[in-house]
Amino acid sequence: MNSMFARRVVVDSSSRLTKLLANPPYHHSFTSLYRPSQTRHFRTPSPPASRFDPSLLWRSEKIRGFFASALTNKSAKLGNLVESKVAFLRSQFPRKGFELGGYSGRRGWKHWLQGLSSNDVVIGLLLANTGVFLMWRVFDQRFMMNNFMISLDNFTSGRLHTLITSAFSHIDIGHIVSNMIGLYFFGTSIARNFGPQFLLKLYLAGALGGSVFYLIHHAYLAASSPKGHGAFVRDPSRTPGLGASGAVNAIMLLDIFLNPTATLYFEFFIPVPAMLLGIFLIGKDILRITEGDSNISGSAHLGGAAVAAIAWARIRRGRFRY
């Protein structure tokens, strides 16, 4: 269309423009745009070098369109290929996360604990205590004292993990047997009524409460005891303690608080009401503290009793979820 219009202008100029030049009324207006000396060359075609050929523009646009379409097709194919690769990887690795041995990192420990039964948690606690009991016979004694016994020296030295690890530690076989019997019978009852997660939380809370009460009691003894009265005076700040008595006491007393009229067998033979046995145990621990019993820590037992009382109060008010 552009080429036809250009040719048309050149042909008409030979007749119309000549008449305009011969007509005087339009002379001044025409000469303001074109000089008269240039009218003689108007019909002469332009040199080939200065002529604009619209077909070249059409061809260049066609070539550019060809390459543009080719590049577009290639980019579209590349985009489809990338999308297919991403879709393949998504299908291989779903959004729920990696799962290894039935454990999902996204779901966390809470989901793993929900899959455990009451017996699983009870047996797991028994095995953990038994494992630490065997470690005392294999590992270095200094290492075990620094990491599996509670004391003011360990606490002030930054070994805060001993607040929990000491509740899994036993040296004497009679000590571990008595604690594990209480853990098995009372722990099974708590786990069946409130769930395995509740039992595990109660055990750890009782362990922490027993350790805190132990540290407070020995800090008081260290502040009130005389200093430098003989080489055989024991420093209460360095006196270590160990055992699951605080955690087991929390489990046992909570079961007693919830079932005060039940019948329990003291020393496996004497039937007594649960409420009476609970009063006896708490009173005996208070007596140990007042008498200064250095073999059995009444303060750690009372720490477990305090945790049991708090748990019982929250259950009664409906504030404890399990």
SERO-4910 file (N, C-alpha, C, O; in steps of 0.05 Angstrom, whole numbers):
BEGIN
 pado doro    nc1    nc2    nc3   cac1   cac2   cac3    cc1    cc2    cc3    oc1    oc2    oc3
  Met    A     16    -24      0      0      0      0     17     25      0     11     45    -14
  Asn    A     39     24     15     57     48     16     70     52    -11     74     75    -20
  Ser    A     78     31    -25     91     33    -52     72     44    -72     80     60    -89
  Met    A     47     36    -72     27     47    -90     22     77    -86     20     92   -105
  Phe    A     21     85    -61     16    113    -55     40    130    -64     37    152    -74
  Ala    A     65    120    -60     88    135    -69     89    138    -99     96    160   -109
  Arg    A     83    118   -114     83    120   -143     62    139   -153     65    153   -172
  Arg    A     39    138   -139     18    156   -146     26    185   -144     19    201   -161
  Val    A     40    193   -125     48    221   -121     68    229   -143     66    252   -153
  Val    A     85    212   -151    105    219   -172     91    224   -199     98    242   -213
  Val    A     71    207   -205     57    210   -231     40    235   -232     41    249   -252
  Asp    A     25    241   -212      8    265   -212     23    291   -211     13    311   -221
  Ser    A     47    291   -201     62    315   -199     70    327   -227     74    351   -229
  Ser    A     71    310   -247     79    320   -273     58    338   -286     65    354   -303
  Ser    A     33    336   -279     12    352   -291      2    373   -272      1    397   -280
  Arg    A     -6    366   -248    -18    385   -230      2    406   -220     -5    430   -219
  Leu    A     25    398   -212     44    417   -202     53    436   -224     59    459   -217
  Thr    A     54    428   -249     62    446   -270     41    467   -275     48    491   -280
  Lys    A     16    460   -272     -5    479   -275     -4    499   -252     -9    523   -255
  Leu    A      2    489   -228      3    507   -205     26    528   -208     23    551   -201
  Leu    A     48    518   -220     70    537   -225     63    558   -245     72    581   -244
  Ala    A     47    551   -265     39    570   -286     17    589   -276     12    609   -290
  Asn    A      4    583   -254    -18    600   -244     -7    620   -224      4    612   -203
  Pro    A     -8    646   -230      5    667   -213     -7    669   -185      8    674   -166
  Pro    A    -34    665   -181    -44    669   -153    -31    651   -132    -31    659   -109
  Tyr    A    -22    627   -139    -10    609   -120     20    609   -120     33    592   -108
  His    A     32    628   -133     61    629   -135     74    635   -109     93    621   -102
  His    A     64    654    -93     77    662    -69     75    640    -47     94    634    -33
  Ser    A     51    629    -46     48    607    -26     65    583    -33     74    570    -15
  Phe    A     68    577    -57     84    553    -65    113    558    -61    128    540    -51
  Thr    A    123    583    -69    151    588    -66    160    589    -37    183    587    -31
  Ser    A    141    594    -18    148    593     10    156    565     20    169    562     40
  Leu    A    147    545      4    154    517     11    175    506     -7    193    492      2
  Tyr    A    174    512    -33    193    502    -52    204    525    -69    190    544    -75
  Arg    A    229    524    -75    241    544    -93    235    537   -122    235    514   -129
  Pro    A    231    558   -139    224    552   -167    245    538   -182    240    523   -201
  Ser    A    270    541   -173    292    528   -187    291    498   -184    304    483   -199
  Gln    A    276    487   -165    275    459   -160    252    445   -175    250    421   -175
  Thr    A    235    461   -188    212    449   -202    220    434   -227    206    415   -234
  Arg    A    242    441   -239    250    427   -263    260    399   -257    261    382   -275
  His    A    269    394   -233    279    368   -226    258    350   -212    264    328   -204
  Phe    A    233    360   -210    213    345   -195    206    318   -209    201    298   -195
  Arg    A    206    319   -236    198    295   -250    221    275   -253    217    252   -261
  Thr    A    245    285   -247    269    267   -249    268    247   -226    268    256   -203
  Pro    A    269    222   -230    269    203   -208    293    205   -191    315    212   -201
  Ser    A    290    198   -166    313    200   -147    332    178   -153    326    157   -164
  Pro    A    357    183   -145    378    162   -149    370    136   -134    357    138   -113
  Pro    A    379    114   -143    372     89   -130    382     87   -102    371     74    -85
  Ala    A    405    102    -96    415    100    -69    398    114    -49    397    106    -25
  Ser    A    384    135    -57    368    150    -38    338    142    -38    323    152    -22
  Arg    A    330    124    -56    302    115    -57    296     96    -35    312     78    -29
  Phe    A    274     99    -23    265     81     -1    246     60    -13    226     67    -26
  Asp    A    254     35     -9    238     13    -20    222      1      3    233    -12     21
  Pro    A    196      5      3    180     -7     25    180    -37     27    175    -48     48
  Ser    A    187    -50      5    188    -79      6    210    -89     24    209   -111     36
  Leu    A    232    -72     26    254    -80     44    244    -80     73    251    -97     89
  Leu    A    228    -60     80    216    -59    107    199    -83    112    200    -95    134
  Trp    A    183    -90     92    166   -114     95    182   -139     99    175   -156    115
  Arg    A    204   -141     83    221   -165     85    235   -166    113    237   -187    125
  Ser    A    245   -142    122    259   -142    148    239   -149    170    246   -163    189
  Glu    A    215   -138    168    195   -145    188    188   -175    187    183   -187    208
  Lys    A    188   -186    163    182   -214    161    205   -231    173    200   -251    186
  Ile    A    230   -222    169    252   -237    180    252   -235    210    257   -254    224
  Arg    A    247   -210    220    246   -206    249    223   -223    262    226   -235    283
  Gly    A    201   -223    248    179   -240    258    185   -269    258    177   -284    276
  Phe    A    201   -278    238    209   -306    237    226   -313    261    222   -334    274
  Phe    A    247   -296    266    265   -302    288    251   -298    315    255   -313    334
  Ala    A    233   -278    317    218   -275    342    200   -298    348    199   -307    371
  Ser    A    187   -309    327    170   -333    332    187   -357    339    179   -373    356
  Ala    A    210   -359    327    228   -381    334    237   -380    363    238   -399    377
  Leu    A    246   -355    371    255   -352    398    232   -356    418    236   -367    439
  Thr    A    208   -347    410    185   -350    428    179   -380    432    173   -389    454
  Asn    A    180   -395    410    175   -423    411    196   -437    429    189   -455    445
  Lys    A    221   -429    425    242   -442    441    239   -435    470    242   -452    487
  Ser    A    233   -409    477    229   -402    505    205   -416    517    205   -424    540
  Ala    A    184   -419    501    160   -433    511    166   -462    516    158   -473    537
  Lys    A    182   -474    498    189   -502    503    207   -505    527    204   -523    543
  Leu    A    226   -485    530    243   -486    554    227   -482    580    232   -495    600
  Gly    A    208   -463    579    191   -459    602    174   -484    609    171   -491    633
  Asn    A    164   -497    588    149   -522    593    167   -543    605    158   -559    622
  Leu    A    192   -544    595    210   -564    605    217   -559    635    218   -578    651
  Val    A    221   -534    642    227   -527    670    203   -533    688    206   -544    710
  Glu    A    180   -526    678    156   -532    694    151   -562    698    143   -571    719
  Ser    A    157   -577    677    154   -606    679    175   -618    699    168   -636    714
  Lys    A    199   -607    699    219   -616    718    211   -609    747    213   -626    765
  Val    A    201   -585    751    192   -577    777    169   -594    787    167   -602    810
  Ala    A    150   -599    768    127   -616    776    136   -644    783    125   -657    801
  Phe    A    157   -654    768    167   -681    775    180   -681    802    176   -700    817
  Leu    A    195   -660    809    208   -659    835    188   -657    857    191   -668    878
  Arg    A    167   -641    852    146   -639    872    132   -665    877    125   -671    900
  Ser    A    128   -680    856    115   -706    860    133   -725    875    124   -743    889
  Gln    A    160   -722    871    178   -740    885    182   -732    914    185   -749    932
  Phe    A    180   -706    920    184   -695    947    159   -679    954    159   -655    950
  Pro    A    139   -691    965    114   -677    972    119   -657    994    140   -657   1008
  Arg    A    100   -638    997    103   -616   1016    103   -625   1045    111   -610   1063
  Lys    A     93   -649   1051     91   -657   1079    118   -663   1091    120   -667   1116
  Gly    A    140   -663   1075    167   -666   1086    178   -694   1084    164   -713   1076
  Phe    A    203   -696   1090    216   -722   1089    208   -739   1113    204   -730   1135
  Glu    A    204   -764   1107    197   -783   1128    218   -805   1129    225   -817   1109
  Leu    A    228   -809   1153    249   -829   1157    241   -847   1180    239   -838   1203
  Gly    A    235   -872   1174    228   -891   1195    202   -884   1209    199   -889   1232
  Gly    A    183   -872   1194    157   -865   1205    157   -838   1220    137   -830   1231
  Tyr    A    180   -824   1220    181   -798   1234    183   -776   1214    200   -777   1196
  Ser    A    166   -756   1216    166   -734   1198    177   -709   1212    168   -702   1234
  Gly    A    197   -696   1199    208   -673   1212    189   -650   1215    191   -635   1234
  Arg    A    169   -648   1197    149   -627   1199    130   -632   1222    122   -613   1235
  Arg    A    123   -656   1226    104   -663   1247    116   -661   1275    103   -652   1294
  Gly    A    141   -668   1277    155   -664   1303    150   -686   1323    138   -707   1318
  Trp    A    162   -681   1347    161   -701   1368    133   -705   1379    126   -726   1389
  Lys    A    116   -685   1377     89   -688   1388     74   -709   1373     60   -725   1386
  His    A     76   -710   1347     63   -731   1332     74   -758   1338     60   -778   1339
  Trp    A    101   -759   1342    113   -785   1349    104   -795   1376     99   -819   1379
  Leu    A    101   -777   1395     91   -785   1422     62   -794   1421     55   -812   1436
  Gln    A     46   -783   1403     19   -791   1401     16   -820   1392     -5   -833   1397
  Gly    A     36   -830   1378     35   -857   1369     43   -878   1390     42   -902   1385
  Leu    A     53   -868   1413     62   -887   1434     39   -894   1452     21   -878   1457
  Ser    A     39   -918   1461     19   -928   1480     29   -923   1509     51   -914   1513
  Ser    A     11   -928   1528     19   -925   1556     42   -943   1564     60   -935   1578
  Asn    A     41   -968   1555     62   -986   1562     89   -978   1549    110   -982   1560
  Asp    A     87   -966   1525    112   -957   1512    127   -936   1529    151   -938   1533
  Val    A    112   -917   1540    125   -896   1556    135   -907   1582    157   -900   1591
  Val    A    119   -924   1595    128   -936   1621    153   -953   1617    173   -950   1632
  Ile    A    153   -970   1597    176   -987   1591    200   -970   1583    223   -976   1590
  Gly    A    195   -948   1567    217   -931   1559    230   -917   1583    255   -915   1584
  Leu    A    215   -909   1603    226   -897   1627    242   -917   1643    263   -911   1654
  Leu    A    231   -942   1644    246   -963   1659    272   -969   1645    293   -973   1658
  Leu    A    272   -970   1619    297   -976   1604    317   -953   1606    341   -958   1608
  Ala    A    307   -928   1606    325   -905   1609    339   -906   1637    364   -901   1638
  Asn    A    324   -912   1658    337   -914   1684    356   -937   1686    377   -935   1698
  Thr    A    349   -959   1674    367   -983   1674    392   -977   1658    414   -986   1666
  Gly    A    389   -963   1636    413   -956   1620    433   -939   1635    457   -944   1634
  Val    A    423   -918   1649    441   -901   1665    453   -917   1688    476   -912   1696
  Phe    A    437   -935   1700    448   -952   1721    472   -969   1711    491   -972   1726
  Leu    A    470   -979   1687    493   -994   1675    516   -975   1668    539   -984   1668
  Met    A    510   -951   1661    532   -932   1654    550   -927   1678    574   -922   1674
  Trp    A    539   -928   1702    556   -924   1726    577   -946   1728    597   -942   1742
  Arg    A    573   -968   1716    592   -990   1717    611   -991   1693    629  -1008   1693
  Val    A    607   -973   1674    623   -973   1650    639   -947   1647    663   -948   1641
  Phe    A    625   -925   1650    638   -899   1645    654   -890   1669    653   -901   1691
  Asp    A    670   -869   1664    687   -857   1684    670   -845   1706    650   -831   1701
  Gln    A    677   -850   1731    661   -840   1754    660   -810   1755    639   -799   1762
  Arg    A    681   -796   1749    681   -767   1749    662   -757   1728    647   -737   1733
  Phe    A    661   -769   1705    642   -761   1684    613   -765   1693    596   -748   1688
  Met    A    608   -787   1706    580   -792   1715    572   -773   1737    549   -764   1738
  Met    A    591   -767   1755    584   -748   1777    579   -720   1766    563   -705   1777
  Asn    A    593   -712   1745    590   -686   1734    565   -683   1717    555   -661   1712
  Asn    A    554   -705   1707    532   -704   1688    507   -719   1697    486   -715   1684
  Phe    A    508   -735   1718    485   -750   1726    480   -748   1756    467   -766   1768
  Met    A    489   -727   1769    484   -722   1797    478   -692   1800    490   -675   1787
  Ile    A    459   -687   1818    451   -659   1823    466   -649   1848    468   -662   1868
  Ser    A    477   -625   1845    491   -612   1868    493   -582   1862    491   -574   1839
  Leu    A    498   -566   1883    502   -538   1879    527   -532   1862    528   -513   1847
  Asp    A    547   -549   1866    572   -545   1850    567   -550   1820    576   -534   1804
  Asn    A    552   -571   1813    546   -575   1785    528   -553   1774    531   -545   1751
  Phe    A    509   -545   1790    490   -524   1780    504   -498   1775    500   -485   1754
  Thr    A    521   -489   1794    535   -464   1791    557   -466   1769    566   -445   1759
  Ser    A    565   -490   1763    585   -494   1742    573   -494   1714    587   -497   1694
  Gly    A    547   -491   1712    534   -490   1686    523   -517   1676    513   -518   1653
  Arg    A    525   -538   1692    515   -564   1683    485   -566   1691    478   -582   1708
  Leu    A    469   -551   1677    441   -549   1683    426   -575   1675    404   -580   1686
  His    A    437   -590   1657    424   -615   1649    421   -635   1672    405   -653   1670
  Thr    A    437   -632   1693    436   -650   1715    409   -647   1731    403   -665   1747
  Leu    A    395   -625   1726    368   -623   1738    350   -646   1729    332   -654   1744
  Ile    A    354   -656   1705    337   -677   1694    352   -704   1694    340   -724   1701
  Thr    A    377   -704   1687    391   -729   1684    395   -743   1711    397   -768   1712
  Ser    A    396   -728   1733    400   -740   1759    375   -757   1766    377   -775   1783
  Ala    A    352   -752   1754    328   -767   1760    327   -793   1745    307   -809   1748
  Phe    A    347   -799   1729    349   -825   1716    373   -841   1726    380   -862   1715
  Ser    A    385   -831   1747    410   -842   1756    407   -857   1783    396   -846   1802
  His    A    418   -881   1784    419   -897   1808    445   -912   1809    456   -921   1789
  Ile    A    455   -915   1834    480   -931   1838    473   -957   1852    483   -978   1845
  Asp    A    458   -955   1873    451   -978   1889    428   -994   1876    409   -982   1867
  Ile    A    430  -1020   1875    409  -1036   1862    383  -1036   1877    362  -1037   1865
  Gly    A    384  -1034   1904    359  -1032   1920    344  -1006   1914    320  -1006   1914
  His    A    359   -985   1909    347   -959   1903    332   -959   1877    310   -950   1875
  Ile    A    345   -971   1856    332   -971   1830    308   -990   1829    288   -985   1816
  Val    A    310  -1012   1844    288  -1032   1844    263  -1020   1857    241  -1023   1846
  Ser    A    266  -1007   1880    243   -995   1894    230   -973   1877    206   -971   1876
  Asn    A    247   -956   1865    236   -935   1848    222   -945   1823    201   -935   1815
  Met    A    234   -966   1810    222   -976   1786    196   -991   1791    178   -992   1774
  Ile    A    194  -1004   1814    168  -1017   1821    146   -996   1824    124   -999   1814
  Gly    A    152   -975   1839    132   -953   1842    125   -940   1815    102   -934   1810
  Leu    A    146   -936   1798    141   -924   1772    123   -942   1755    106   -933   1740
  Tyr    A    128   -968   1756    112   -987   1739     83   -987   1747     65   -984   1730
  Phe    A     77   -991   1772     49   -994   1781     34   -967   1780     12   -966   1768
  Phe    A     45   -947   1792     31   -921   1792     32   -907   1765     14   -893   1756
  Gly    A     55   -910   1751     57   -898   1724     38   -910   1704     27   -896   1687
  Thr    A     34   -936   1706     15   -949   1688    -13   -939   1693    -28   -934   1674
  Ser    A    -21   -935   1718    -47   -925   1724    -51   -896   1714    -72   -890   1703
  Ile    A    -31   -879   1718    -33   -851   1708    -34   -850   1677    -50   -835   1666
  Ala    A    -18   -866   1664    -17   -866   1635    -43   -876   1623    -52   -866   1603
  Arg    A    -56   -896   1635    -81   -906   1625   -104   -886   1629   -122   -885   1612
  Asn    A   -103   -870   1650   -124   -851   1655   -120   -824   1641   -140   -811   1633
  Phe    A    -95   -816   1637    -90   -790   1626    -73   -790   1601    -70   -769   1588
  Gly    A    -63   -813   1593    -48   -814   1568    -18   -815   1573     -8   -806   1594
  Pro    A     -3   -827   1554     26   -829   1557     41   -803   1558     61   -800   1572
  Gln    A     31   -783   1542     45   -757   1543     43   -744   1571     62   -731   1580
  Phe    A     20   -746   1583     17   -735   1610     36   -748   1630     48   -735   1646
  Leu    A     39   -774   1627     58   -789   1645     86   -779   1641    100   -774   1661
  Leu    A     94   -776   1616    122   -767   1611    126   -738   1621    147   -733   1633
  Lys    A    107   -721   1617    109   -694   1627    110   -693   1658    125   -677   1670
  Leu    A     93   -710   1670     93   -711   1699    119   -721   1710    129   -711   1731
  Tyr    A    131   -741   1697    157   -751   1706    178   -730   1705    193   -726   1724
  Leu    A    179   -716   1682    200   -695   1679    195   -671   1698    214   -660   1709
  Ala    A    169   -665   1702    163   -643   1721    170   -651   1750    181   -634   1765
  Gly    A    165   -676   1757    173   -685   1784    203   -686   1787    213   -680   1809
  Ala    A    217   -694   1766    246   -694   1767    257   -665   1771    275   -661   1787
  Leu    A    246   -646   1756    254   -618   1759    247   -607   1786    263   -593   1798
  Gly    A    223   -613   1795    215   -603   1822    232   -615   1844    239   -600   1863
  Gly    A    238   -640   1842    255   -652   1863    283   -641   1863    295   -636   1884
  Ser    A    294   -635   1839    321   -623   1838    321   -595   1849    340   -587   1863
  Val    A    301   -580   1842    299   -552   1852    297   -551   1883    311   -536   1896
  Phe    A    280   -568   1894    277   -569   1923    303   -578   1936    311   -568   1957
  Tyr    A    317   -597   1923    342   -606   1934    363   -584   1934    377   -580   1954
  Leu    A    364   -568   1913    384   -546   1912    377   -525   1932    395   -514   1945
  Ile    A    351   -518   1935    344   -498   1955    351   -507   1983    361   -491   2000
  His    A    345   -532   1989    352   -542   2016    381   -542   2021    390   -534   2043
  His    A    397   -550   2002    426   -551   2006    438   -523   2005    459   -518   2018
  Ala    A    426   -505   1991    436   -477   1992    431   -465   2020    448   -450   2030
  Tyr    A    409   -472   2032    403   -463   2059    423   -476   2079    433   -462   2097
  Leu    A    429   -502   2075    448   -515   2092    476   -503   2089    491   -500   2109
  Ala    A    484   -496   2064    510   -485   2059    513   -457   2072    534   -449   2081
  Ala    A    491   -442   2072    492   -415   2084    491   -415   2114    502   -397   2127
  Ser    A    479   -436   2126    476   -437   2155    497   -455   2169    499   -454   2193
  Ser    A    511   -471   2154    530   -490   2166    556   -475   2173    563   -456   2159
  Pro    A    570   -484   2195    595   -471   2203    617   -478   2183    617   -499   2170
  Lys    A    636   -461   2180    659   -465   2162    684   -469   2177    690   -456   2197
  Gly    A    700   -488   2167    727   -492   2178    728   -505   2205    747   -499   2221
  His    A    709   -522   2212    710   -536   2238    718   -566   2233    702   -584   2237
  Gly    A    742   -570   2225    752   -597   2221    751   -606   2192    736   -595   2176
  Ala    A    769   -625   2186    771   -635   2159    748   -653   2151    744   -658   2128
  Phe    A    733   -663   2171    712   -683   2165    684   -670   2163    664   -684   2160
  Val    A    683   -644   2163    658   -630   2160    651   -630   2130    667   -621   2114
  Arg    A    627   -640   2123    619   -642   2094    607   -616   2085    591   -603   2099
  Asp    A    617   -607   2062    607   -583   2050    580   -588   2036    580   -603   2017
  Pro    A    558   -577   2046    532   -583   2033    531   -574   2004    515   -586   1989
  Ser    A    546   -554   1996    545   -545   1968    557   -566   1949    551   -566   1925
  Arg    A    574   -584   1959    586   -604   1943    573   -632   1947    582   -651   1935
  Thr    A    553   -634   1963    540   -659   1968    522   -666   1945    502   -652   1940
  Pro    A    528   -687   1930    511   -693   1906    488   -711   1914    488   -725   1934
  Gly    A    468   -711   1896    445   -728   1900    437   -740   1873    443   -729   1852
  Leu    A    423   -762   1874    414   -776   1850    390   -793   1856    385   -800   1880
  Gly    A    376   -802   1835    353   -820   1839    327   -808   1828    324   -784   1825
  Ala    A    309   -827   1821    283   -820   1809    262   -816   1831    238   -816   1824
  Ser    A    269   -813   1856    250   -812   1878    231   -788   1875    207   -791   1880
  Gly    A    242   -765   1867    225   -742   1864    204   -745   1842    180   -739   1846
  Ala    A    212   -756   1819    194   -761   1797    173   -782   1804    149   -779   1798
  Val    A    182   -804   1816    164   -826   1823    145   -817   1845    122   -825   1845
  Asn    A    155   -800   1864    137   -790   1885    115   -773   1873     92   -773   1883
  Ala    A    121   -757   1852    101   -741   1839     79   -759   1827     55   -753   1829
  Ile    A     87   -780   1813     68   -798   1801     52   -813   1821     27   -815   1819
  Met    A     65   -823   1842     51   -839   1862     31   -821   1878      9   -830   1883
  Leu    A     40   -798   1887     22   -781   1903     -1   -769   1886    -23   -765   1897
  Leu    A      3   -764   1860    -19   -755   1844    -41   -777   1842    -65   -771   1843
  Asp    A    -32   -802   1839    -52   -824   1838    -66   -826   1865    -90   -833   1866
  Ile    A    -52   -821   1887    -65   -822   1913    -84   -799   1917   -106   -803   1927
  Phe    A    -77   -775   1908    -95   -752   1910   -120   -756   1894   -142   -747   1902
  Leu    A   -118   -769   1871   -141   -773   1854   -159   -796   1864   -183   -797   1858
  Asn    A   -147   -815   1879   -162   -838   1889   -156   -842   1918   -143   -861   1926
  Pro    A   -165   -824   1935   -158   -825   1964   -170   -848   1978   -160   -856   1999
  Thr    A   -192   -860   1968   -205   -882   1982   -196   -909   1973   -206   -930   1983
  Ala    A   -178   -910   1954   -168   -936   1944   -151   -950   1966   -142   -937   1984
  Thr    A   -148   -975   1962   -133   -992   1981   -106   -998   1969   -104  -1009   1947
  Leu    A    -85   -991   1983    -58   -996   1975    -44  -1014   1995    -52  -1016   2018
  Tyr    A    -23  -1028   1986     -9  -1047   2003     18  -1036   2010     36  -1034   1993
  Phe    A     21  -1027   2035     46  -1017   2045     65  -1039   2049     59  -1059   2062
  Glu    A     89  -1036   2038    110  -1057   2039     99  -1083   2027    108  -1105   2034
  Phe    A     81  -1081   2008     70  -1103   1992     52  -1122   2008     42  -1142   1997
  Phe    A     49  -1117   2034     33  -1137   2050     12  -1123   2067     -9  -1136   2072
  Ile    A     15  -1098   2075     -3  -1086   2094    -23  -1068   2079    -15  -1049   2067
  Pro    A    -49  -1075   2079    -69  -1059   2064    -76  -1034   2081    -83  -1035   2104
  Val    A    -73  -1011   2067    -79   -985   2080    -94   -968   2060    -91   -971   2036
  Pro    A   -111   -949   2070   -124   -930   2052   -103   -912   2038    -83   -905   2050
  Ala    A   -108   -905   2013    -88   -890   1998    -83   -863   2011    -61   -853   2012
  Met    A   -104   -850   2022   -101   -824   2034    -83   -826   2059    -66   -808   2063
  Leu    A    -86   -847   2074    -69   -850   2098    -40   -855   2090    -22   -845   2103
  Leu    A    -35   -870   2069     -8   -875   2060      5   -849   2050     28   -845   2055
  Gly    A    -10   -833   2036      0   -807   2027      9   -789   2049     30   -777   2048
  Ile    A     -8   -787   2070     -1   -771   2093     24   -782   2107     41   -766   2115
  Phe    A     26   -808   2108     50   -820   2121     75   -814   2105     96   -807   2117
  Leu    A     74   -815   2079     98   -810   2063    107   -781   2065    131   -776   2067
  Ile    A     88   -763   2064     96   -734   2065    106   -728   2093    126   -713   2096
  Gly    A     94   -738   2114    103   -733   2141    131   -745   2146    148   -732   2159
  Lys    A    136   -768   2134    163   -780   2138    184   -764   2124    207   -762   2135
  Asp    A    179   -752   2101    198   -735   2088    204   -710   2103    227   -700   2104
  Ile    A    183   -698   2115    188   -674   2132    205   -681   2156    222   -666   2164
  Leu    A    200   -705   2167    217   -713   2190    246   -717   2181    264   -711   2197
  Arg    A    251   -728   2158    278   -731   2148    293   -704   2146    316   -702   2153
  Ile    A    279   -684   2137    291   -657   2134    298   -646   2162    320   -635   2166
  Thr    A    279   -648   2181    284   -637   2207    306   -652   2222    321   -640   2238
  Glu    A    308   -678   2218    329   -694   2231    356   -692   2217    376   -701   2228
  Gly    A    356   -682   2193    382   -679   2178    391   -706   2167    415   -712   2167
  Asp    A    373   -721   2156    380   -747   2144    397   -742   2119    389   -728   2100
  Ser    A    421   -753   2120    440   -748   2098    440   -770   2077    453   -768   2056
  Asn    A    425   -792   2082    424   -814   2063    400   -812   2043    403   -818   2020
  Ile    A    377   -803   2053    353   -801   2036    345   -771   2037    341   -760   2059
  Ser    A    341   -760   2014    335   -731   2012    304   -728   2014    289   -733   1995
  Gly    A    296   -719   2037    268   -712   2040    259   -688   2024    236   -686   2016
  Ser    A    278   -670   2019    271   -646   2003    264   -653   1974    246   -641   1962
  Ala    A    279   -672   1963    273   -680   1935    246   -694   1934    231   -690   1914
  His    A    239   -710   1954    213   -723   1955    190   -702   1957    170   -705   1944
  Leu    A    195   -682   1974    175   -661   1976    172   -644   1951    150   -634   1945
  Gly    A    193   -642   1936    191   -628   1910    172   -643   1891    156   -631   1877
  Gly    A    175   -670   1891    156   -686   1875    128   -684   1885    109   -684   1870
  Ala    A    125   -683   1912     98   -680   1924     85   -653   1916     61   -652   1911
  Ala    A    101   -632   1914     91   -606   1906     81   -606   1877     61   -595   1871
  Val    A     96   -620   1860     87   -623   1832     61   -638   1830     44   -631   1814
  Ala    A     59   -659   1846     34   -675   1846     10   -658   1856    -11   -660   1845
  Ala    A     15   -641   1876     -7   -624   1886    -15   -604   1865    -39   -598   1862
  Ile    A      4   -592   1850     -3   -573   1829    -18   -586   1807    -38   -576   1797
  Ala    A     -9   -610   1798    -23   -625   1777    -51   -633   1786    -70   -631   1770
  Trp    A    -54   -641   1811    -81   -649   1821   -100   -625   1821   -123   -627   1813
  Ala    A    -90   -601   1829   -107   -577   1830   -115   -569   1802   -138   -560   1798
  Arg    A    -97   -571   1783   -104   -563   1756   -124   -582   1743   -141   -574   1728
  Ile    A   -121   -608   1749   -140   -627   1739   -168   -622   1751   -188   -624   1737
  Arg    A   -169   -616   1777   -194   -611   1790   -209   -587   1778   -233   -586   1776
  Arg    A   -193   -567   1770   -205   -543   1758   -209   -545   1728   -219   -526   1716
  Gly    A   -201   -567   1717   -204   -571   1688   -185   -555   1671   -191   -550   1648
  Arg    A   -162   -547   1682   -142   -531   1668   -119   -547   1657   -102   -536   1643
  Phe    A   -119   -572   1662    -97   -589   1653   -107   -606   1630   -125   -622   1634
  Arg    A    -95   -602   1606   -103   -617   1582    -86   -642   1580    -62   -641   1584
  Tyr    A    -99   -664   1574    -84   -689   1571    -97   -706   1549    -88   -728   1543
***
